[in-house]
Amino acid sequence: MSEHTPTFSSVHASARLADTPLVKCRSDWWLVTPSGSLRATDPHFIGELDGFAAALALADQAVAEAVTGQRAGQKAER
């Protein structure tokens, strides 16, 4: 195993893609399980993972902005 191969115990839950065993480490996607790690090599699959991760990041940002807007609105009402 390479020194750059993520292990199950070294990956925090927050680093996983949407509570899956998928993790992006540097520029590679990895399937990380207690029994071992497997690097994704299929270009189409990697593209899908990148697109899904980008969509999740945008959704997280939109939710954060909505919550911030709600809080600002509640403070203005007081």
Backbone hydrogen bonds, N-H to C=O, Kabsch-Sander energy under -0.5 kcal/mol:
donor,donor_aa,acceptor,acceptor_aa,energy
5,T,2,S,-1.5
8,F,33,T,-0.5
10,S,7,T,-0.8
11,V,7,T,-0.8
11,V,8,F,-0.8
12,H,10,S,-0.6
15,A,12,H,-1.7
16,R,13,A,-1.3
17,L,22,L,-2.6
18,A,16,R,-0.9
20,T,17,L,-1.3
23,V,30,W,-2.5
24,K,15,A,-0.5
25,C,23,V,-0.7
25,C,28,D,-2.9
26,R,24,K,-0.5
28,D,25,C,-2.1
30,W,23,V,-2.9
31,L,38,L,-2.9
32,V,21,P,-3.1
32,V,30,W,-0.7
33,T,31,L,-0.6
33,T,36,G,-2.7
36,G,33,T,-1.4
38,L,31,L,-2.2
40,A,29,W,-2.9
46,I,42,D,-2.7
47,G,43,P,-2.2
48,E,44,H,-2.1
49,L,45,F,-2.5
50,D,46,I,-2.6
51,G,47,G,-2.3
52,F,48,E,-2.6
53,A,49,L,-2.7
54,A,50,D,-2.2
55,A,51,G,-2.3
56,L,52,F,-2.4
57,A,53,A,-2.2
58,L,54,A,-2.2
59,A,55,A,-2.3
60,D,56,L,-2.8
61,Q,57,A,-2.1
62,A,58,L,-2.4
63,V,59,A,-2.4
64,A,60,D,-2.3
65,E,61,Q,-2.5
66,A,62,A,-2.2
67,V,63,V,-2.6
68,T,64,A,-2.4
69,G,65,E,-2.4
70,Q,66,A,-2.4
71,R,67,V,-2.4
72,A,68,T,-2.3
73,G,69,G,-2.2
74,Q,70,Q,-2.3
75,K,71,R,-2.1
76,A,72,A,-1.9
77,E,73,G,-1.4
78,R,74,Q,-0.7
78,R,75,K,-0.6
